[in-house]
């Protein structure tokens, strides 16, 4: 069966900023879809305009979700954010990209501020592979570089990750936990730092490889249809 990917990209900057539209004429979601779609992977896309269409049915039929948001996190309805959180607890995988660190679903799943420090001056980022044995880092060298990014710095207000896969080092001097994994309930979560909208980062082959690997890694292994807390009988006394 195909891996079913659902992308949420806010899609506001592509409409309001000429320089962003020039880089992503089909939206950030369009570039991500192009990077992921194959005979084995199907991709559906939603933006802020269609965010209410991300129903339980859509999520039940999603193996892995990608989430990119920035300027309009607050306009994502709380019900949708709670639905995404519950889908992860049930077993759906999710990849949060770049400024998705402040999205409602990420904060719900982390339970912390998810704050960080940031600066936009076109620093270079060198992403060091901390764990070359992890499925998400396969096919990469010791590190890869992105010529221009938005700088994110520590402290990053997340709970201790299960694993830090990338340490980002910036030419401005900061370091950042640029790739982190978490488990919540039955679901797998990957946070990945690159992806600022004014740079063509989602066309970079290493970034695309990481996202493709992350989709494979985050696919559900065990999934339940509902979140229950059932009363049960003693072993041997079941009817
Ligand atoms: Zn950004």
Boltz pocket constraint, residues with backbone or C-beta under 6 A from the ligand:
constraints:
  - pocket:
      binder: B
      contacts: [[A, 70], [A, 98], [A, 99], [A, 150], [A, 195], [A, 196], [A, 197]]
      max_distance: 6.0
